[in-house]
């Protein structure tokens, strides 16, 4: 999760973008819990967690199913990590070793890594058995703009390039799809218009902004409906999603 996106005063607990993006994750967790039966997942590992919104929202919605949440981010201060030790929600700088029966989240993380393959190899080596994954990354280099430069992205992905990366790590991908397809044409056009050299060299902010309450409610309702239609969308969208199993 990009903490820089929150610098403009965006509250992920109410903003339409984060709340609608949570819905495919919630659906996937429900599906996994139904399919794993006695081996039900009890641990969430949020890698590159930032504020921890997605993992903590899962815990809020499924408190009887989730026993432990690890928020993993190198940006946490040492005193914050120490204070959370042993809590249900525990902060860490690295993925704990040997965790099994878990779901690992990578919500808009891989695009920040210069060597995502190397990082994924390290993460996978630390995991135990029966670890599923939910991965999101920004889609299509044709949408590259000052937004990506400001946030420190190295690349945007397609379903094919994301699948190639995960498959190379031995990850089984059960489902891949795009979300936010309805606003893709407008965002593509606006970001292409912002590609002047001056703007690209000196990006001032993220495109993520607080939204007036009535507009936020409309957008949330609209994209919540869209999320019900996305699982078979392999054509285009602003975000790639991969669901699968790492070990």
C-alpha positions as a Markdown table, in Angstrom:
| # | Residue | x | y | z |
|---|---|---|---|---|
| 1 | Unk | 0.0 | 0.0 | 0.0 |
| 2 | Unk | 1.4 | 3.4 | -1.0 |
| 3 | Unk | 1.8 | 5.5 | 2.1 |
| 4 | Unk | 2.5 | 8.5 | -0.1 |
| 5 | Unk | -1.1 | 8.2 | -1.4 |
| 6 | Unk | -2.2 | 9.1 | 2.1 |
| 7 | Unk | -0.2 | 12.3 | 2.3 |
| 8 | Unk | -3.0 | 14.3 | 0.7 |
| 9 | Unk | -5.4 | 13.5 | 3.6 |
| 10 | Unk | -6.9 | 10.4 | 2.1 |
| 11 | Unk | -8.6 | 8.1 | 4.7 |
| 12 | Unk | -8.5 | 4.5 | 3.3 |
| 13 | Unk | -11.3 | 3.4 | 5.7 |
| 14 | Unk | -13.7 | 5.7 | 3.9 |
| 15 | Unk | -12.2 | 6.4 | 0.5 |
| 16 | Unk | -14.0 | 4.7 | -2.4 |
| 17 | Unk | -10.8 | 3.5 | -4.0 |
| 18 | Unk | -9.5 | 1.5 | -1.0 |
| 19 | Unk | -12.9 | 0.3 | 0.1 |
| 20 | Unk | -13.8 | -1.0 | -3.3 |
| 21 | Unk | -10.3 | -2.5 | -3.8 |
| 22 | Unk | -10.9 | -4.5 | -0.6 |
| 23 | Unk | -13.9 | -6.3 | -2.0 |
| 24 | Unk | -12.1 | -8.8 | -4.3 |
| 25 | Unk | -9.7 | -9.6 | -1.4 |
| 26 | Unk | -12.7 | -10.2 | 0.9 |
| 27 | Unk | -14.3 | -12.5 | -1.6 |
| 28 | Unk | -11.1 | -14.4 | -2.1 |
| 29 | Unk | -10.7 | -14.9 | 1.6 |
| 30 | Unk | -14.2 | -16.2 | 1.9 |
| 31 | Unk | -13.6 | -18.6 | -1.0 |
| 32 | Unk | -10.4 | -19.9 | 0.6 |
| 33 | Unk | -12.0 | -20.4 | 4.0 |
| 34 | Unk | -14.7 | -22.5 | 2.3 |
| 35 | Unk | -12.3 | -24.6 | 0.3 |
| 36 | Unk | -9.7 | -25.3 | 2.9 |
| 37 | Unk | -12.1 | -26.7 | 5.4 |
| 38 | Unk | -10.2 | -28.1 | 8.4 |
| 39 | Unk | -7.0 | -26.5 | 7.2 |
| 40 | Unk | -8.7 | -23.1 | 7.4 |
| 41 | Unk | -6.4 | -20.2 | 7.1 |
| 42 | Unk | -5.7 | -18.5 | 10.5 |
| 43 | Unk | -2.9 | -16.1 | 9.7 |
| 44 | Unk | -2.7 | -13.0 | 7.5 |
| 45 | Unk | 0.8 | -11.7 | 6.4 |
| 46 | Unk | 0.5 | -8.2 | 4.8 |
| 47 | Unk | 3.8 | -7.7 | 3.0 |
| 48 | Unk | 4.6 | -4.0 | 2.3 |
| 49 | Unk | 1.6 | -3.2 | 4.5 |
| 50 | Unk | 2.0 | 0.5 | 5.1 |
| 51 | Unk | -1.0 | 1.6 | 7.1 |
| 52 | Unk | -2.2 | -2.0 | 7.3 |
| 53 | Unk | -5.7 | -1.1 | 6.0 |
| 54 | Unk | -6.4 | -4.3 | 4.0 |
| 55 | Unk | -5.2 | -6.8 | 6.6 |
| 56 | Unk | -6.8 | -5.1 | 9.5 |
| 57 | Unk | -10.1 | -4.8 | 7.6 |
| 58 | Unk | -10.0 | -8.6 | 7.1 |
| 59 | Unk | -9.5 | -9.0 | 10.8 |
| 60 | Unk | -12.4 | -6.7 | 11.5 |
| 61 | Unk | -14.7 | -8.6 | 9.2 |
| 62 | Unk | -13.6 | -12.1 | 10.2 |
| 63 | Unk | -12.4 | -11.9 | 13.8 |
| 64 | Unk | -13.5 | -15.5 | 14.5 |
| 65 | Unk | -11.4 | -16.9 | 11.6 |
| 66 | Unk | -8.2 | -14.9 | 11.9 |
| 67 | Unk | -5.9 | -15.5 | 14.8 |
| 68 | Unk | -2.9 | -13.5 | 13.8 |
| 69 | Unk | -2.0 | -10.6 | 11.5 |
| 70 | Unk | 1.6 | -9.7 | 10.6 |
| 71 | Unk | 2.1 | -6.3 | 9.1 |
| 72 | Unk | 5.5 | -6.4 | 7.4 |
| 73 | Unk | 7.1 | -3.1 | 6.3 |
| 74 | Unk | 10.6 | -1.8 | 6.5 |
| 75 | Unk | 9.3 | 1.6 | 7.2 |
| 76 | Unk | 8.0 | 0.9 | 10.7 |
| 77 | Unk | 10.1 | 2.5 | 13.5 |
| 78 | Unk | 11.8 | 0.1 | 15.9 |
| 79 | Unk | 9.8 | 1.2 | 18.9 |
| 80 | Unk | 6.5 | 0.5 | 17.0 |
| 81 | Unk | 7.7 | -3.0 | 16.1 |
| 82 | Unk | 8.7 | -3.7 | 19.7 |
| 83 | Unk | 5.5 | -2.4 | 21.1 |
| 84 | Unk | 3.4 | -4.7 | 18.9 |
| 85 | Unk | 5.3 | -7.9 | 19.7 |
| 86 | Unk | 2.9 | -10.7 | 20.7 |
| 87 | Unk | -0.2 | -8.7 | 19.8 |
| 88 | Unk | -2.9 | -10.1 | 17.5 |
| 89 | Unk | -1.7 | -7.5 | 15.0 |
| 90 | Unk | 2.1 | -7.6 | 15.1 |
| 91 | Unk | 4.4 | -5.3 | 13.1 |
| 92 | Unk | 7.6 | -6.6 | 11.6 |
| 93 | Unk | 10.4 | -5.6 | 9.3 |
| 94 | Unk | 10.6 | -9.1 | 7.7 |
| 95 | Unk | 8.3 | -12.0 | 7.0 |
| 96 | Unk | 8.3 | -14.3 | 10.0 |
| 97 | Unk | 9.8 | -17.8 | 9.3 |
| 98 | Unk | 7.8 | -20.9 | 9.1 |
| 99 | Unk | 4.3 | -19.5 | 9.0 |
| 100 | Unk | 1.8 | -22.0 | 7.6 |
| 101 | Unk | -1.9 | -22.0 | 6.8 |
| 102 | Unk | -1.7 | -18.3 | 5.8 |
| 103 | Unk | -2.7 | -15.8 | 3.3 |
| 104 | Unk | 0.0 | -13.4 | 2.2 |
| 105 | Unk | -1.1 | -10.0 | 0.8 |
| 106 | Unk | 1.0 | -7.9 | -1.6 |
| 107 | Unk | -1.2 | -4.9 | -2.3 |
| 108 | Unk | 0.6 | -2.6 | -4.7 |
| 109 | Unk | 4.0 | -3.6 | -3.5 |
| 110 | Unk | 5.9 | -5.3 | -6.4 |
| 111 | Unk | 6.0 | -2.2 | -8.6 |
| 112 | Unk | 8.2 | -0.5 | -5.9 |
| 113 | Unk | 10.8 | -3.2 | -6.1 |
| 114 | Unk | 13.8 | -2.9 | -8.5 |
| 115 | Unk | 14.3 | -6.7 | -8.2 |
| 116 | Unk | 10.9 | -8.2 | -7.4 |
| 117 | Unk | 12.1 | -11.7 | -8.3 |
| 118 | Unk | 14.8 | -11.6 | -5.7 |
| 119 | Unk | 12.5 | -10.2 | -3.0 |
| 120 | Unk | 9.9 | -12.9 | -3.8 |
| 121 | Unk | 12.5 | -15.6 | -3.6 |
| 122 | Unk | 13.5 | -14.4 | -0.1 |
| 123 | Unk | 9.9 | -14.1 | 1.0 |
| 124 | Unk | 9.0 | -17.6 | -0.2 |
| 125 | Unk | 12.0 | -19.1 | 1.5 |
| 126 | Unk | 10.7 | -17.9 | 4.8 |
| 127 | Unk | 7.2 | -19.3 | 4.4 |
| 128 | Unk | 5.8 | -22.6 | 5.7 |
| 129 | Unk | 3.2 | -24.8 | 4.0 |
| 130 | Unk | -0.2 | -24.0 | 2.7 |
| 131 | Unk | 0.4 | -20.3 | 2.0 |
| 132 | Unk | -1.9 | -18.6 | -0.5 |
| 133 | Unk | -1.4 | -15.2 | -2.0 |
| 134 | Unk | -3.4 | -12.2 | -3.2 |
| 135 | Unk | -1.4 | -9.8 | -5.3 |
| 136 | Unk | -2.3 | -6.4 | -6.9 |
| 137 | Unk | -0.1 | -4.2 | -9.1 |
| 138 | Unk | -0.8 | -1.2 | -11.3 |
| 139 | Unk | -1.5 | -2.1 | -14.9 |
| 140 | Unk | -0.2 | -1.1 | -18.3 |
| 141 | Unk | 2.9 | 1.0 | -19.0 |
| 142 | Unk | 0.8 | 3.1 | -21.4 |
| 143 | Unk | -0.8 | 4.6 | -18.2 |
| 144 | Unk | 2.7 | 5.5 | -16.8 |
| 145 | Unk | 2.6 | 9.1 | -15.5 |
| 146 | Unk | 3.8 | 11.5 | -12.9 |
| 147 | Unk | 1.6 | 9.5 | -10.4 |
| 148 | Unk | 4.0 | 6.6 | -10.8 |
| 149 | Unk | 7.1 | 8.7 | -10.7 |
| 150 | Unk | 6.0 | 10.4 | -7.5 |
| 151 | Unk | 5.2 | 7.1 | -5.8 |
| 152 | Unk | 8.5 | 5.6 | -6.8 |
| 153 | Unk | 7.3 | 2.9 | -9.1 |
| 154 | Unk | 9.8 | 1.0 | -11.3 |
| 155 | Unk | 7.1 | -0.5 | -13.7 |
| 156 | Unk | 3.5 | -1.2 | -14.3 |
| 157 | Unk | 2.4 | -4.8 | -15.2 |
| 158 | Unk | 0.1 | -6.7 | -17.4 |
| 159 | Unk | -1.5 | -10.0 | -16.4 |
| 160 | Unk | 1.1 | -11.8 | -18.6 |
| 161 | Unk | 4.1 | -10.1 | -17.0 |
| 162 | Unk | 2.7 | -10.5 | -13.5 |
| 163 | Unk | 2.0 | -14.2 | -14.2 |
| 164 | Unk | 5.5 | -14.7 | -15.6 |
| 165 | Unk | 7.0 | -13.2 | -12.5 |
| 166 | Unk | 5.0 | -15.3 | -10.1 |
| 167 | Unk | 5.3 | -18.5 | -12.1 |
| 168 | Unk | 9.1 | -18.1 | -12.1 |
| 169 | Unk | 8.8 | -18.2 | -8.2 |
| 170 | Unk | 6.9 | -21.4 | -8.4 |
| 171 | Unk | 3.6 | -19.7 | -7.5 |
| 172 | Unk | 0.4 | -21.4 | -8.7 |
| 173 | Unk | -2.0 | -18.8 | -10.1 |
| 174 | Unk | -5.6 | -19.8 | -9.8 |
| 175 | Unk | -7.1 | -16.6 | -11.1 |
| 176 | Unk | -5.8 | -13.4 | -12.8 |
| 177 | Unk | -7.9 | -10.4 | -13.8 |
| 178 | Unk | -8.1 | -6.6 | -14.1 |
| 179 | Unk | -10.1 | -4.3 | -11.9 |
| 180 | Unk | -11.2 | -0.6 | -12.4 |
| 181 | Unk | -11.9 | -1.2 | -16.1 |
| 182 | Unk | -14.7 | 1.3 | -16.2 |
| 183 | Unk | -12.5 | 4.3 | -15.5 |
| 184 | Unk | -9.5 | 3.0 | -17.5 |
| 185 | Unk | -10.1 | 5.0 | -20.7 |
| 186 | Unk | -10.5 | 8.3 | -18.8 |
| 187 | Unk | -7.5 | 7.8 | -16.6 |
| 188 | Unk | -5.4 | 6.7 | -19.6 |
| 189 | Unk | -6.3 | 9.9 | -21.4 |
| 190 | Unk | -5.7 | 12.2 | -18.5 |
| 191 | Unk | -2.3 | 10.6 | -17.7 |
| 192 | Unk | -1.2 | 10.8 | -21.2 |
| 193 | Unk | -1.9 | 14.5 | -21.2 |
| 194 | Unk | 0.3 | 14.9 | -18.1 |
| 195 | Unk | 3.4 | 13.4 | -19.7 |
| 196 | Unk | 5.3 | 16.6 | -20.3 |
| 197 | Unk | 9.0 | 16.4 | -19.5 |
| 198 | Unk | 8.8 | 19.0 | -16.8 |
| 199 | Unk | 6.0 | 17.3 | -15.0 |
| 200 | Unk | 7.7 | 13.9 | -15.3 |
| 201 | Unk | 10.9 | 15.2 | -13.8 |
| 202 | Unk | 9.2 | 17.1 | -11.0 |
| 203 | Unk | 6.1 | 15.2 | -9.9 |
| 204 | Unk | 4.4 | 17.1 | -7.1 |
| 205 | Unk | 1.8 | 14.6 | -5.8 |
| 206 | Unk | -0.1 | 11.4 | -6.2 |
| 207 | Unk | -3.4 | 11.4 | -8.2 |
| 208 | Unk | -5.1 | 10.1 | -5.1 |
| 209 | Unk | -7.1 | 12.9 | -3.5 |
| 210 | Unk | -9.9 | 13.1 | -0.8 |
| 211 | Unk | -13.3 | 13.0 | -2.4 |
| 212 | Unk | -16.4 | 15.0 | -1.3 |
| 213 | Unk | -18.8 | 12.7 | 0.6 |
| 214 | Unk | -21.6 | 12.6 | -2.0 |
| 215 | Unk | -19.2 | 11.9 | -4.8 |
| 216 | Unk | -17.4 | 9.3 | -2.7 |
| 217 | Unk | -20.6 | 7.5 | -2.0 |
| 218 | Unk | -21.5 | 7.3 | -5.6 |
| 219 | Unk | -18.1 | 6.1 | -6.7 |
| 220 | Unk | -18.1 | 3.5 | -3.9 |
| 221 | Unk | -21.5 | 2.2 | -5.0 |
| 222 | Unk | -20.5 | 2.1 | -8.6 |
| 223 | Unk | -17.1 | 0.4 | -8.1 |
| 224 | Unk | -18.6 | -2.0 | -5.6 |
| 225 | Unk | -20.9 | -3.2 | -8.3 |
| 226 | Unk | -18.1 | -3.3 | -10.8 |
| 227 | Unk | -16.1 | -5.6 | -8.5 |
| 228 | Unk | -18.8 | -8.3 | -8.9 |
| 229 | Unk | -18.1 | -8.4 | -12.6 |
| 230 | Unk | -14.3 | -8.3 | -12.7 |
| 231 | Unk | -13.2 | -11.9 | -12.1 |
| 232 | Unk | -13.4 | -12.8 | -15.7 |
| 233 | Unk | -11.9 | -9.5 | -17.0 |
| 234 | Unk | -8.6 | -10.4 | -18.7 |
| 235 | Unk | -8.7 | -7.4 | -21.1 |
| 236 | Unk | -7.9 | -4.1 | -19.4 |
| 237 | Unk | -8.1 | -2.1 | -16.2 |
| 238 | Unk | -6.0 | 0.0 | -13.9 |
| 239 | Unk | -4.9 | -2.8 | -11.6 |
| 240 | Unk | -3.9 | -6.4 | -12.1 |
| 241 | Unk | -5.0 | -9.0 | -9.6 |
| 242 | Unk | -3.5 | -12.5 | -9.1 |
| 243 | Unk | -4.9 | -15.1 | -6.7 |
| 244 | Unk | -3.0 | -18.3 | -6.1 |
| 245 | Unk | -0.8 | -20.4 | -3.9 |
| 246 | Unk | 2.9 | -19.8 | -3.1 |
| 247 | Unk | 3.8 | -23.0 | -1.2 |
